[in-house]
Amino acid sequence: MKPTSWIESLNCAIEGILWAAKSERHVRYHLVAALAVIFLALFFRVSAVEFFLLVLAAVLVIFAELMNTAIETVVDLITDDYHELAKRAKDISAGAVLVTSIGAIVLGYLVLSGYIFPLFDSQPTLGRVPQGGVPVGALLMVVILVVLLKSHFNRGTPLHGGVPSGHAAVAFSIAVSTFLYGESFLIGVLVLLLALLVSQSRLLMKIHTPREVFLGAVLGTVVTLLAFLIFS
């Protein structure tokens, strides 16, 4: 029945939120994460602008999750049988949640890193160049390029096969950043070994070909090196 007053509309909205939180565990996870972020913001006494941005990021993630739940519910209402378009609708809506979540994580890092990690001073991170911003930015560029290249070559699935290997690209991006940004050569070597093991695992599991793994490693290495050369 259609609501006849704004109070009934408000109640319907609240019921929708409660139903989503009750039926979808990811909604509960995001609500708990939002609660933790707000607690940290109050605990560290962040500035008003930083607090606003943290709350905005949390709201956007929860909004995306609610929309994802709504789309999945409508798709399930239309058909119970497997359909490629129904799968695409659910995958895309889940992708929207992933994108907003990544953005929220980056923003949370930019705001809270100056308060949490002893490597940084106690001054607010926003308004100045953040420590570690180049490695984070390079990693994000690598991930975006992997998505674009996989969609262009249209081979394999997002997590199984295709050009290039996303695991290798991300692993080598992190390894290069550790060498260039870290203070310990030994840690850099260990991270590089982990990157090689990650790449080797893609070959052993026959998920990628040697060429795909090699191209992924090159992509992660070159993009990260260029990011440090240009922005450091």
N, C-alpha and C positions, 0 to 999 in steps of 0.2 A: 504494500500500500504506500502511495506517495505521501511524504510528510506534508502536513498542512500548516505548520508553523516553524519558525526558526528554531524553537526549542526541540521539536521533534527531529529536525534536520541535524541539530547538534548531537542529539542522542544517537541518531543513526551513524553519524561519523565516529562517535566514541565506541559504539558497538562494533563498527568495522575494525577499528584499531585493536580493540580487545580480542576480537575473533582472530585477527591476523597474528597477534602475539601468542595466542593460545594454540593455534594450529601450525604455525610456522616457526621452527626453532631458530632460523636465521634472523627473523625479526627480533626474537628475544636476545640473540647474540649482539645485534646492533644496538638494542636498547641498553644492554649492560655496558657495552663499549662507550656509548654516549654518557652514561652515568659516570663511568670512570674518568672520561675526559673532563666533564664538568667538575668533578671532585678535584682533579689535578689543577684545573684552572683556578679554582677557589683557593686551593692549598698553597699554590705558588704566587697567588695575588697578581695574576697577569693583568696587563693593561686592558682598558675598556675595548679598544680596537681588537686586541688579540682574543679577548673573551667573545666578542661578537663573531669573529671569524670561526672560532672553534665551534660555537653553537650553530652557526650557519652550516658548517660542514657536516655536523651530526644530523641536523635536520634534513639536509639534502640526501644523505645516505639512507635515513629512515624513510623518507619520501620515496626514493627509488625502490626500496624493498617493498613498501606497501603497493606501489604500482605494479611491481613484478608479481606480487601475490594476486592482485586483482586480475591481471592478464592471464595468469595460470588458471584462475578460477573460471574465467569466461571461456577459455579454451576447453577446459574439462567439461563445462556445461554443454558446449556445442557438440563435442564428440568424445567418446570413450575409446575409440579405435586409434591406432597409430596413423598419423598423417604427417607427411614431410613438412607442410606449411605450419601445422600446429607445433611441431618441434622447433621450427625456425622462430616462431613467435616467442616461445618460452626461452629459447637460447638468447635471442636478442634482448629480451627484457632482463634476463639474468646478467647479460653483458653490461647493461646500463647500471646495474647495481655494482658490478665489478669496477667500472670506470669511476663512479662517484666514490667508491671506497678507496681506490688508489689515490684520488685527489685529496680525500680527507686525511689519509695517512701522511701524504707529503705535507699538507698544511699543518697537521699536528706536529710533525717533526720540526718544521720551520719555527713554530711558536714555542714548543716545549723543550726543544733541545738545549736552549740557553739556560733553562732552569734545572734540567735533570742531570745532564752529563757534566762531570767535573772538567772535561776538556774545554768547556765553554765558560765564558764569564757569566755573571748574573744579569747582564743587561738583556732586555727583550731582543729577540732575534729579528723580528720584523723591523724594517727601516734601515738595515745594514746587510751586508753580504753574509749569508749564513755559513758557518763552518760546515764543511762537507757538502755544500750545495752542488759543486761540480760533479762529484761521484754520483749523487742522487740524480741530477739532471742527465748525466751520461747514461745511466741505467734506464731511465725513462725513455730516452731517445732510442736506445737499443731495442727496448720492448716494442715501441711504436713501429720501428722499422721492420722488426720481425713480423708483426701483424700485417703490415702493408705488403711485404714481400710474399708471405704465405698466401695472402688473398690474390696477389697478382699471378703467381705461378699455379695456384689452385691444385696443389698436389698433396695427398695425404689428408689428415685431419688436423685440427688445431694442436693437439697434444700427441700426435702419432704420425711421424714422417713429415715430408714436405721440406721445401727450401726456404730459409735455412733452418738449422736446428736451433730452436729457441733456447733450450737448456744450455747448449754450448755457448751461444751468444751471451746470455746472462752470466754464466759462470766466468767466462774470460773477461767480461766487463768488470766484474767484481774483483777479479785477480789483478787486472791492470790498475784499477783504482787503489787497491791495497798497496801495490808497489809504489805508485806515484804519490799517494796521499799519506800512507802509513809511515810510522817511524821505525819499524822493525823489519829488517830484511828477511829474517827467519820466518816471520809471520807471512810475509809476501810469498816466500817459497812454498810454505804449507798451503796457502790459499790457491796458488798456481797448481800444486799437486791435486788439490780437491777439484779444480776445474778440469784437469786432465782426466780424473777418475769419472767425473760426471759425463764428460764427452765419451769416454770409453764405454760407460754403461749403456749409452744410446746405441752403440755398435753391438755390444754383446747381446742386448735384448732385441736386436734387429729392427729397431724402431726407425733408425736413420741409416743412410749409406755413408761411407767415409767422406764423400764429396759434400753431402749436406752438413755433416758435423764440421768439416774443415771450413766451409763457407760461414757457418755460424760463429766459429771461433774467430775468424778473420773480421767478421762484422763487429762483434763485441770489442775486439782489440782496437780496430781502427777508429771506430766511433768514439771510444773512450779516450784514446790518445789525442784525437783531434779536439775533443772537448777540453782536455787539460791544456793543450797548446793554445787554444783560442781564448779560453775564459779564465785561466789561472793567472 
